[in-house]
Amino acid sequence: MNFKSLLILCLISFYGLQTDAQNRIIGSEFYIHLEQIDGIWWLLVNADGEKFISTGMNHMADYIRFAPHNHDFWSEKFGGDILSNDKVNWHAEHAIKKWMDQTAKDHKDYHFNTIAFHRPMQLPDVYFNELGIYYLGKIKTAQIHANRVRKLGVKFPDVFSAEFKKHAESVSKNYCSKHKGSKYLIGYTYDDLPSYSFEVYNKRLKYSKKDKNGLEFHPWVLDLINVDQMTAGKQVWIDILKEHYSSPQHVALNYNLNAYSWKEIAQISNWKRPDNIEKWIADQTEMSKRIIEKWHQINRDAILKYDPNHLILGDKISCHGNGHPDWVYEIAGKYVDVLLIQDFEFFKPSHVKKLNRFYKLSGKPILNGDHAYGYTTPEMEKAKGIPVESHAAIGEEYTTYLKGIMNLPYMVGWLYCGYLEQWKGGNLDNTGKQQTGMFDPFGNPRSDALEQVKKANKEAILWHENAGKNDLEFSKRNLKY
């Protein structure tokens, strides 16, 4: 065993991640489920014990497939009725299925096996069962990404209300009932990069004890407390204040309120940033904890009511930088079967340390659901992902990362970002960058990357069977992202 492998084992041991040889099972053995075998977590296809590691490509997106520079090409290939006024016609079932056929073929040709999180909600994804490719289900009971909530002009949900529970059950009934018997469904996901914690929301404001002027209320908390009636969510806020302050007068003093009783405190509908920042953060943190716990509980219960057979992955959690506070992973771990994360990083000891932390806190196996290395081609302005110098470099880093995480007994896969490249002139997401990809916009494989990727994907199971014993190679690139 070389020094690098020894270092990984030491990190694993240090974080308390050694497991005994007793097997654990999560989920239904007759569908895709989790099993910990001799200390290593696996996704298993069925009760016969067929193992797989989830690998796939994100962004099966209509705005990338049908951009100004390639929409005529794909319209002709899939059928002219797939587009109507330059927008996808979701009623063109035959053409939509040809699009899905092409996507499944591109995955299988290079030993990817999973249709990932980022794809249109309108796709008839039960069809992936016929195509014989694994996929993640998508439940959308509410928007909880702060920027998207504000952009759409909606509010965060009051997860404590009877209305939200009823809505979640309705969404689950409509979606999960169709997928209950799906052979290739891995499990259910919710929202993308949710706004869970005060710290992550205010990260852009560079919060420190010396610089507090830019801090804002967490918007989910604000939407629940800035109401002029006693809702279920506001009642939770009042209960927290009663726990944190000895009297309503102390609340009023800190928050600069003209109120002298709990009844008057409850009538406040315009909460402002108070004088005592530390107490304010403590109030919000407790409120956020209760919101996130209820969010996960309601969604999980609603799903299991209509589909007790499949796994639950929950939200795709942003883990960039230091990630969220510990309590986020502890709460999520109580309600998900797999911790679905997004973390863009070279495979280095610091990344292993971070993954170890997430596993220790959540107690659940981890799937990195979104992560990329980006090469900016001449047809692009700036590619998403950790920048590297060529497509060949993407293949090198892909191999290094996949082999590295397969040496961690709790990792069950990686979904790469992304599938098709974007070129100049198309719509962009909120990063303002073009999507990097394993294929160009016309479906031509980036072979310098993909031939290496194919070999790595084929080796993933063998690498994971030897988790903790493989000779490791950390990334040799020292670029900062």
PyMOL commands that set and color helices and strands:
alter all, ss='L'
color gray80, all
select helices_A, chain A and resi 3-14+62-65+71-78+80-82+93-109+127-131+146-152+162-179+198-201+203-205+219-225+232-244+248-255+262-266+277-306+326-335+349-362+391-406+447-465
alter helices_A, ss='H'
color red, helices_A
select strands_A, chain A and resi 24-26+33-37+40-44+51-52+54-57+83-84+87-88+114-115+134-138+185-192+311-318+339-342+366-371+373-374+386-387+411-416
alter strands_A, ss='S'
color yellow, strands_A
deselect
rebuild
show_as cartoon
